[in-house]
């Protein structure tokens, strides 16, 4: 039983840290966005002109340049990455407890998450 409590405690810390980092990134990006574009009138073309990044390397580059949208998108990626870490830890925990059905399910979910994270078009 102590392993389960230890795993739950570690999992909650990872989820909380990921959420806090994501919130800080999104709030920072949103604040910069409002400082730069807050006085402009919103029109239909406004959203289309901004251009959203669709791959991880471009999002990191935009975030390192302190692009508001890059920071917001990086925050969203941190939320997804937090879930990937959670599923990977659960797979390891299930492997340790020799519950191979859940190991297989966790690895399948992990593969789908990683594929959607890195290899989507």
DSSP file (Angstrom, degrees, kcal/mol; ACC not computed):
  #  RESIDUE AA STRUCTURE BP1 BP2  ACC     N-H-->O    O-->H-N    N-H-->O    O-->H-N    TCO  KAPPA ALPHA  PHI   PSI    X-CA   Y-CA   Z-CA
    1    1 A X     >        0   0    0      0, 0.0     4,-1.9     0, 0.0     3,-0.5   0.000 360.0 360.0 360.0 -33.7    0.0    0.0    0.0
    2    2 A X  H  >  +     0   0    0      1,-0.2     4,-2.5     2,-0.2     5,-0.2   0.849 360.0  58.3 -61.2 -29.7    2.8    2.6    0.6
    3    3 A X  H  > S+     0   0    0      2,-0.2     4,-2.5     1,-0.2    -1,-0.2   0.889 104.7  50.3 -64.4 -37.9    3.7    2.4   -3.1
    4    4 A X  H  > S+     0   0    0     -3,-0.5     4,-2.6     2,-0.2    -2,-0.2   0.928 112.2  46.2 -66.4 -44.6    0.2    3.4   -4.1
    5    5 A X  H  X S+     0   0    0     -4,-1.9     4,-2.4     2,-0.2    -2,-0.2   0.904 113.4  49.7 -63.2 -41.4    0.2    6.4   -1.7
    6    6 A X  H  X S+     0   0    0     -4,-2.5     4,-2.5    -5,-0.2    -2,-0.2   0.906 112.3  47.8 -64.1 -42.0    3.7    7.4   -2.9
    7    7 A X  H  X S+     0   0    0     -4,-2.5     4,-2.7     2,-0.2    -2,-0.2   0.909 111.8  49.8 -65.5 -42.6    2.6    7.1   -6.6
    8    8 A X  H  X S+     0   0    0     -4,-2.6     4,-2.3     2,-0.2    -2,-0.2   0.907 112.2  47.8 -62.6 -41.7   -0.6    9.2   -5.9
    9    9 A X  H  X S+     0   0    0     -4,-2.4     4,-2.0     2,-0.2    -2,-0.2   0.926 114.1  46.0 -65.8 -45.4    1.5   11.9   -4.1
   10   10 A X  H  X S+     0   0    0     -4,-2.5     4,-2.2     1,-0.2    -2,-0.2   0.899 112.7  50.9 -63.8 -40.8    4.0   12.0   -6.9
   11   11 A X  H  X S+     0   0    0     -4,-2.7     4,-2.6     1,-0.2     5,-0.2   0.904 109.4  49.9 -64.3 -42.4    1.3   12.1   -9.6
   12   12 A X  H  X S+     0   0    0     -4,-2.3     4,-2.3     1,-0.2    -1,-0.2   0.882 110.3  50.6 -66.9 -36.1   -0.5   14.9   -7.9
   13   13 A X  H  X S+     0   0    0     -4,-2.0     4,-2.6     2,-0.2    -1,-0.2   0.913 111.8  47.5 -66.1 -41.3    2.7   16.9   -7.6
   14   14 A X  H  X S+     0   0    0     -4,-2.2     4,-2.6     2,-0.2     5,-0.2   0.929 113.8  47.0 -65.1 -44.8    3.5   16.4  -11.3
   15   15 A X  H  X S+     0   0    0     -4,-2.6     4,-2.2     1,-0.2    -2,-0.2   0.902 113.9  47.9 -64.0 -40.5    0.0   17.3  -12.4
   16   16 A X  H  X S+     0   0    0     -4,-2.3     4,-2.5    -5,-0.2    -2,-0.2   0.922 112.6  48.0 -67.0 -43.4   -0.1   20.4  -10.2
   17   17 A X  H  X S+     0   0    0     -4,-2.6     4,-2.6     2,-0.2     5,-0.2   0.920 112.5  49.3 -63.6 -43.5    3.4   21.6  -11.4
   18   18 A X  H  X S+     0   0    0     -4,-2.6     4,-2.3     1,-0.2    -1,-0.2   0.903 112.4  47.8 -62.0 -41.0    2.4   21.1  -15.0
   19   19 A X  H  X S+     0   0    0     -4,-2.2     4,-2.6    -5,-0.2    -2,-0.2   0.917 112.2  48.4 -67.0 -42.7   -0.9   23.0  -14.5
   20   20 A X  H  X S+     0   0    0     -4,-2.5     4,-2.4     2,-0.2    -2,-0.2   0.926 112.7  48.0 -64.6 -44.1    0.9   25.9  -12.8
   21   21 A X  H  X S+     0   0    0     -4,-2.6     4,-2.3     1,-0.2    -1,-0.2   0.921 113.2  48.9 -61.9 -42.9    3.5   26.1  -15.5
   22   22 A X  H  X S+     0   0    0     -4,-2.3     4,-2.7    -5,-0.2     5,-0.2   0.912 111.2  49.0 -63.8 -42.7    0.9   26.0  -18.2
   23   23 A X  H  X S+     0   0    0     -4,-2.6     4,-2.8     2,-0.2     5,-0.2   0.912 111.0  50.1 -64.0 -42.1   -1.2   28.7  -16.5
   24   24 A X  H  X S+     0   0    0     -4,-2.4     4,-2.4     2,-0.2    -1,-0.2   0.922 113.1  46.6 -62.8 -43.5    1.8   31.0  -16.1
   25   25 A X  H  X S+     0   0    0     -4,-2.3     4,-2.7     2,-0.2     5,-0.2   0.932 115.1  45.1 -64.7 -45.6    2.7   30.6  -19.7
   26   26 A X  H  X S+     0   0    0     -4,-2.7     4,-2.7     2,-0.2    -2,-0.2   0.912 114.9  47.8 -66.5 -41.9   -0.8   31.2  -21.0
   27   27 A X  H  X S+     0   0    0     -4,-2.8     4,-2.4    -5,-0.2    -1,-0.2   0.898 113.3  48.3 -66.3 -39.6   -1.4   34.2  -18.7
   28   28 A X  H  X S+     0   0    0     -4,-2.4     4,-2.5    -5,-0.2     5,-0.2   0.948 114.6  45.2 -64.2 -48.4    2.0   35.7  -19.7
   29   29 A X  H  X S+     0   0    0     -4,-2.7     4,-2.5     1,-0.2    -2,-0.2   0.904 114.1  49.5 -61.7 -41.9    1.3   35.2  -23.4
   30   30 A X  H  X S+     0   0    0     -4,-2.7     4,-2.4    -5,-0.2    -1,-0.2   0.890 111.0  49.5 -64.5 -39.5   -2.2   36.5  -23.0
   31   31 A X  H  X S+     0   0    0     -4,-2.4     4,-2.3     2,-0.2    -2,-0.2   0.924 112.5  46.5 -66.1 -44.2   -1.0   39.6  -21.1
   32   32 A X  H  X S+     0   0    0     -4,-2.5     4,-2.3     2,-0.2     5,-0.2   0.908 111.6  52.9 -63.3 -40.8    1.6   40.3  -23.8
   33   33 A X  H  X S+     0   0    0     -4,-2.5     4,-3.1    -5,-0.2     5,-0.3   0.922 110.6  46.6 -60.3 -44.7   -1.0   39.8  -26.5
   34   34 A X  H  X S+     0   0    0     -4,-2.4     4,-1.9     1,-0.2    -1,-0.2   0.871 110.8  52.6 -67.7 -35.5   -3.3   42.3  -24.8
   35   35 A X  H  < S+     0   0    0     -4,-2.3    -1,-0.2     2,-0.2    -2,-0.2   0.893 118.6  36.4 -64.5 -38.5   -0.5   44.8  -24.4
   36   36 A X  H  < S+     0   0    0     -4,-2.3    -2,-0.2    -5,-0.2    -1,-0.2   0.891 137.4  14.7 -81.1 -41.4    0.4   44.6  -28.0
   37   37 A X  H >< S+     0   0    0     -4,-3.1     3,-1.2    -5,-0.2    -3,-0.2   0.308  91.6 104.2-120.7   6.9   -3.0   44.2  -29.7
   38   38 A X  T 3< S+     0   0    0     -4,-1.9    -3,-0.1    -5,-0.3    -1,-0.1   0.761  81.1  52.3 -66.2 -25.9   -5.5   45.1  -27.0
   39   39 A X  T 3  S+     0   0    0     -5,-0.2    -1,-0.3    -4,-0.2     2,-0.2   0.558  90.4  97.3 -88.4  -7.0   -6.4   48.6  -28.4
   40   40 A X  S <  S-     0   0    0     -3,-1.2     2,-0.3     1,-0.1    -3,-0.0  -0.519  81.3-110.9 -81.6 149.0   -7.1   47.2  -31.9
   41   41 A X        -     0   0    0     -2,-0.2     2,-0.5     1,-0.1    -1,-0.1  -0.597  32.5-121.5 -75.1 136.9  -10.6   46.5  -33.1
   42   42 A X        +     0   0    0     -2,-0.3     2,-0.3     3,-0.0    -1,-0.1  -0.684  40.7 169.6 -80.8 125.6  -11.3   42.9  -33.5
   43   43 A X    >>  -     0   0    0     -2,-0.5     3,-0.9     1,-0.0     4,-0.6  -0.795  48.3 -97.2-128.4 175.6  -12.4   42.0  -37.0
   44   44 A X  H 3> S+     0   0    0     -2,-0.3     4,-0.6     1,-0.3     3,-0.4   0.838 120.7  51.1 -65.1 -34.0  -12.9   38.8  -38.9
   45   45 A X  H 3> S+     0   0    0      1,-0.2     4,-1.9     2,-0.2    -1,-0.3   0.672  90.1  82.5 -76.8 -16.2   -9.5   38.9  -40.6
   46   46 A X  H <> S+     0   0    0     -3,-0.9     4,-1.0     1,-0.2    -1,-0.2   0.892  92.6  44.4 -58.3 -44.7   -7.7   39.4  -37.3
   47   47 A X  H  X S+     0   0    0     -4,-0.6     4,-0.8    -3,-0.4     3,-0.3   0.885 112.6  51.7 -70.1 -38.4   -7.6   35.8  -36.3
   48   48 A X  H  < S+     0   0    0     -4,-0.6    -1,-0.2     1,-0.2    -2,-0.2   0.817 105.6  55.6 -68.8 -30.4   -6.6   34.6  -39.8
   49   49 A X  H  < S+     0   0    0     -4,-1.9    -1,-0.2     1,-0.2    -2,-0.2   0.819  96.0  65.5 -72.6 -31.4   -3.6   37.0  -40.0
   50   50 A X  H  < S-     0   0    0     -4,-1.0    -1,-0.2    -3,-0.3    -2,-0.2   0.871  88.0-152.3 -65.4 -39.1   -2.0   35.8  -36.8
   51   51 A X     <  -     0   0    0     -4,-0.8     2,-0.3    -3,-0.2    -3,-0.1   0.828   6.7-128.6  67.8 111.2   -1.2   32.3  -38.0
   52   52 A X        -     0   0    0     -4,-0.1     2,-0.2     1,-0.0    -1,-0.1  -0.693  18.9-117.1 -92.7 142.5   -1.0   29.6  -35.4
   53   53 A X        -     0   0    0     -2,-0.3    -1,-0.0     1,-0.1     3,-0.0  -0.526  24.9-173.6 -75.6 143.1    2.0   27.2  -35.1
   54   54 A X        +     0   0    0     -2,-0.2     2,-0.3    67,-0.1    -1,-0.1   0.463  59.8  62.7-119.6  -3.7    1.2   23.6  -35.7
   55   55 A X  S  > S-     0   0    0      1,-0.1     4,-2.0    66,-0.1     5,-0.2  -0.916  78.6-122.5-125.1 157.4    4.4   21.8  -34.9
   56   56 A X  H  > S+     0   0    0     -2,-0.3     4,-2.4    61,-0.3     5,-0.2   0.878 108.0  52.1 -64.4 -42.7    6.4   21.6  -31.6
   57   57 A X  H  > S+     0   0    0      1,-0.2     4,-2.1     2,-0.2    -1,-0.2   0.888 110.5  48.7 -64.7 -37.7    9.7   23.0  -32.9
   58   58 A X  H  > S+     0   0    0      2,-0.2     4,-2.6     1,-0.2    -1,-0.2   0.888 110.1  51.9 -68.4 -37.6    8.0   26.1  -34.3
   59   59 A X  H  X S+     0   0    0     -4,-2.0     4,-2.5     2,-0.2    -2,-0.2   0.917 110.1  48.7 -64.4 -42.5    6.1   26.6  -31.1
   60   60 A X  H  X S+     0   0    0     -4,-2.4     4,-2.4     2,-0.2    -2,-0.2   0.909 111.7  49.6 -63.3 -41.1    9.3   26.5  -29.1
   61   61 A X  H  X S+     0   0    0     -4,-2.1     4,-1.3     2,-0.2    -2,-0.2   0.926 112.3  47.3 -63.8 -44.3   11.0   28.9  -31.4
   62   62 A X  H  <>S+     0   0    0     -4,-2.6     5,-2.6     1,-0.2     8,-0.3   0.896 112.4  49.9 -63.7 -39.7    8.0   31.3  -31.2
   63   63 A X  H ><5S+     0   0    0     -4,-2.5     3,-1.6     7,-0.4    -2,-0.2   0.883 107.6  53.1 -67.9 -37.9    8.0   31.0  -27.4
   64   64 A X  H 3<5S+     0   0    0     -4,-2.4    -1,-0.2     1,-0.3    -2,-0.2   0.790 106.8  53.2 -67.4 -26.1   11.8   31.7  -27.2
   65   65 A X  T 3<5S-     0   0    0     -4,-1.3    -1,-0.3    -5,-0.2    -2,-0.2   0.370 117.6-118.7 -84.4   4.5   11.1   34.9  -29.2
   66   66 A X  T < 5 +     0   0    0     -3,-1.6     2,-0.3     1,-0.2    -3,-0.2   0.827  51.2 169.9  57.4  36.4    8.5   35.8  -26.6
   67   67 A X     >< -     0   0    0     -5,-2.6     4,-2.5     1,-0.1     5,-0.2  -0.617  37.2-133.7 -70.8 132.9    5.8   35.8  -29.2
   68   68 A X  H  > S+     0   0    0     -2,-0.3     4,-2.2     1,-0.2     5,-0.2   0.927 107.0  44.9 -57.4 -45.5    2.4   36.0  -27.3
   69   69 A X  H  > S+     0   0    0      1,-0.2     4,-2.8     2,-0.2    -1,-0.2   0.864 110.5  55.7 -67.7 -33.3    0.9   33.2  -29.4
   70   70 A X  H  > S+     0   0    0     -8,-0.3     4,-2.2     2,-0.2    -7,-0.4   0.905 109.1  46.6 -63.2 -41.3    4.0   31.2  -28.9
   71   71 A X  H  X S+     0   0    0     -4,-2.5     4,-2.1    -9,-0.2    -2,-0.2   0.904 113.4  48.6 -67.5 -41.0    3.8   31.5  -25.1
   72   72 A X  H  X S+     0   0    0     -4,-2.2     4,-1.8    -5,-0.2    -2,-0.2   0.940 114.0  45.8 -63.8 -46.1    0.1   30.6  -25.2
   73   73 A X  H  X S+     0   0    0     -4,-2.8     4,-2.3     1,-0.2    -2,-0.2   0.863 110.2  54.2 -67.0 -34.7    0.7   27.6  -27.4
   74   74 A X  H  X S+     0   0    0     -4,-2.2     4,-2.3    -5,-0.2    -1,-0.2   0.895 106.3  53.2 -64.6 -38.5    3.6   26.5  -25.3
   75   75 A X  H  X S+     0   0    0     -4,-2.1     4,-1.6     2,-0.2    -2,-0.2   0.897 109.3  48.1 -61.0 -40.5    1.4   26.6  -22.3
   76   76 A X  H  X S+     0   0    0     -4,-1.8     4,-1.8     1,-0.2    -2,-0.2   0.877 110.0  52.3 -68.2 -36.5   -1.1   24.4  -24.0
   77   77 A X  H  X S+     0   0    0     -4,-2.3     4,-3.2     1,-0.2    -2,-0.2   0.876 105.1  55.6 -65.2 -36.3    1.7   22.0  -25.0
   78   78 A X  H  X S+     0   0    0     -4,-2.3     4,-2.3     2,-0.2    -1,-0.2   0.892 105.6  52.5 -63.1 -38.2    2.8   21.8  -21.4
   79   79 A X  H  X S+     0   0    0     -4,-1.6     4,-1.4     2,-0.2    -1,-0.2   0.924 113.0  43.5 -61.9 -43.3   -0.8   20.7  -20.5
   80   80 A X  H  X S+     0   0    0     -4,-1.8     4,-1.9     1,-0.2    -2,-0.2   0.919 112.9  51.9 -67.5 -42.8   -0.6   17.9  -23.1
   81   81 A X  H  X S+     0   0    0     -4,-3.2     4,-2.5     1,-0.2    -2,-0.2   0.852 104.4  57.9 -63.3 -33.9    3.0   17.0  -22.1
   82   82 A X  H  X S+     0   0    0     -4,-2.3     4,-2.2     1,-0.2    -1,-0.2   0.905 106.9  47.7 -61.5 -41.1    1.8   16.7  -18.5
   83   83 A X  H  X S+     0   0    0     -4,-1.4     4,-2.5     2,-0.2    -2,-0.2   0.863 109.0  53.8 -69.0 -34.7   -0.8   14.1  -19.5
   84   84 A X  H  X S+     0   0    0     -4,-1.9     4,-2.3     2,-0.2    -2,-0.2   0.924 110.2  47.1 -63.4 -43.4    1.9   12.2  -21.5
   85   85 A X  H  X S+     0   0    0     -4,-2.5     4,-2.5     2,-0.2    -2,-0.2   0.899 110.9  53.0 -63.7 -40.0    4.1   12.1  -18.4
   86   86 A X  H  X S+     0   0    0     -4,-2.2     4,-2.2     1,-0.2    -2,-0.2   0.929 110.7  45.4 -61.3 -46.4    1.1   11.0  -16.3
   87   87 A X  H  X S+     0   0    0     -4,-2.5     4,-2.3     2,-0.2    -1,-0.2   0.893 112.2  52.0 -66.6 -38.9    0.3    8.1  -18.6
   88   88 A X  H  X S+     0   0    0     -4,-2.3     4,-2.1     2,-0.2    -1,-0.2   0.912 110.6  48.1 -63.6 -42.2    3.9    7.0  -18.8
   89   89 A X  H  X S+     0   0    0     -4,-2.5     4,-2.5     1,-0.2    -2,-0.2   0.887 110.3  51.9 -65.5 -38.3    4.2    7.0  -15.0
   90   90 A X  H  X S+     0   0    0     -4,-2.2     4,-2.9     2,-0.2     5,-0.2   0.903 107.6  52.2 -64.6 -39.8    1.0    5.0  -14.8
   91   91 A X  H  X S+     0   0    0     -4,-2.3     4,-2.1     1,-0.2    -2,-0.2   0.926 111.5  47.2 -61.1 -43.2    2.4    2.4  -17.3
   92   92 A X  H  X S+     0   0    0     -4,-2.1     4,-2.0     2,-0.2    -2,-0.2   0.898 112.3  49.6 -63.5 -40.6    5.5    2.1  -15.1
   93   93 A X  H  X S+     0   0    0     -4,-2.5     4,-1.9     2,-0.2    -2,-0.2   0.920 111.4  48.3 -65.0 -43.8    3.4    1.7  -12.0
   94   94 A X  H  <>S+     0   0    0     -4,-2.9     5,-2.6     1,-0.2     4,-0.4   0.870 110.2  52.6 -65.0 -35.6    1.2   -0.9  -13.6
   95   95 A X  H ><5S+     0   0    0     -4,-2.1     3,-0.8    -5,-0.2    -1,-0.2   0.894 107.9  51.4 -65.1 -38.7    4.3   -2.8  -14.8
   96   96 A X  H 3<5S+     0   0    0     -4,-2.0    -2,-0.2     1,-0.2    -1,-0.2   0.869 112.5  44.8 -66.3 -35.9    5.7   -2.7  -11.2
   97   97 A X  T 3<5S-     0   0    0     -4,-1.9    -1,-0.2    -5,-0.1    -2,-0.2   0.430 113.1-122.8 -87.0   1.6    2.4   -4.2   -9.9
   98   98 A X  T < 5 +     0   0    0     -3,-0.8     2,-1.0    -4,-0.4    -3,-0.2   0.832  61.7 146.0  60.5  37.4    2.4   -6.7  -12.8
   99   99 A X     >< +     0   0    0     -5,-2.6     4,-1.6     1,-0.2     3,-0.4  -0.752  20.4 175.8-100.3  83.4   -1.0   -5.7  -14.0
  100  100 A X  H  >  +     0   0    0     -2,-1.0     4,-2.4     1,-0.2     5,-0.2   0.739  69.5  62.5 -70.8 -25.4   -0.2   -6.3  -17.7
  101  101 A X  H  > S+     0   0    0      2,-0.2     4,-2.1     1,-0.2    -1,-0.2   0.947 109.8  41.2 -61.6 -47.5   -3.6   -5.5  -19.0
  102  102 A X  H  > S+     0   0    0     -3,-0.4     4,-2.7     2,-0.2    -2,-0.2   0.808 110.8  57.9 -72.3 -29.1   -3.4   -1.9  -17.8
  103  103 A X  H  X S+     0   0    0     -4,-1.6     4,-2.6     2,-0.2     5,-0.2   0.949 108.9  46.1 -61.2 -48.0    0.3   -1.8  -18.9
  104  104 A X  H  X S+     0   0    0     -4,-2.4     4,-2.1     2,-0.2    -2,-0.2   0.916 114.3  46.9 -61.4 -44.8   -0.9   -2.6  -22.4
  105  105 A X  H  X S+     0   0    0     -4,-2.1     4,-2.5     2,-0.2    -1,-0.2   0.914 113.3  49.1 -63.8 -43.0   -3.7   -0.1  -22.3
  106  106 A X  H  X S+     0   0    0     -4,-2.7     4,-2.6     1,-0.2    -2,-0.2   0.901 111.1  49.3 -64.3 -41.1   -1.5    2.6  -20.9
  107  107 A X  H  X S+     0   0    0     -4,-2.6     4,-2.4     2,-0.2    -1,-0.2   0.871 110.6  50.9 -67.4 -35.8    1.2    2.0  -23.6
  108  108 A X  H  X S+     0   0    0     -4,-2.1     4,-2.2     2,-0.2    -2,-0.2   0.941 112.8  45.2 -64.0 -46.7   -1.5    2.2  -26.3
  109  109 A X  H  X S+     0   0    0     -4,-2.5     4,-2.5     1,-0.2    -2,-0.2   0.898 112.4  52.4 -63.0 -40.4   -2.8    5.5  -24.9
  110  110 A X  H  X S+     0   0    0     -4,-2.6     4,-2.7     1,-0.2     5,-0.2   0.903 108.3  50.5 -62.1 -42.1    0.8    6.7  -24.6
  111  111 A X  H  X S+     0   0    0     -4,-2.4     4,-2.4     2,-0.2    -2,-0.2   0.908 111.1  48.5 -63.2 -41.8    1.5    5.9  -28.2
  112  112 A X  H  X S+     0   0    0     -4,-2.2     4,-2.4     2,-0.2    -2,-0.2   0.915 113.0  48.0 -64.6 -42.8   -1.6    7.7  -29.4
  113  113 A X  H  X S+     0   0    0     -4,-2.5     4,-1.9     2,-0.2    -2,-0.2   0.927 113.3  46.6 -64.1 -45.4   -0.7   10.8  -27.3
  114  114 A X  H  X S+     0   0    0     -4,-2.7     4,-2.4     2,-0.2     5,-0.5   0.910 112.4  50.7 -65.0 -41.5    2.9   10.8  -28.5
  115  115 A X  H  X S+     0   0    0     -4,-2.4     4,-2.4    -5,-0.2     5,-0.2   0.939 113.4  44.4 -60.6 -47.0    1.8   10.4  -32.1
  116  116 A X  H  < S+     0   0    0     -4,-2.4     4,-0.3     1,-0.2    -1,-0.2   0.795 114.4  51.5 -69.3 -26.2   -0.7   13.2  -31.9
  117  117 A X  H  < S+     0   0    0     -4,-1.9   -61,-0.3    -5,-0.2    -2,-0.2   0.896 128.0  14.3 -76.5 -41.8    1.9   15.4  -30.1
  118  118 A X  H  < S+     0   0    0     -4,-2.4    -3,-0.2    -5,-0.1    -2,-0.2   0.758 127.1  43.1-107.7 -29.5    4.8   15.1  -32.5
  119  119 A X  S  < S+     0   0    0     -4,-2.4    -3,-0.2    -5,-0.5     2,-0.1   0.253  76.2 117.0-113.0  13.2    3.5   13.6  -35.8
  120  120 A X              0   0    0     -4,-0.3    -4,-0.0    -5,-0.2   -66,-0.0  -0.479 360.0 360.0 -78.9 154.4    0.3   15.4  -36.6
  121  121 A X              0   0    0     -2,-0.1    -1,-0.1   -66,-0.0   -66,-0.1   0.421 360.0 360.0 -97.0 360.0    0.1   17.5  -39.7
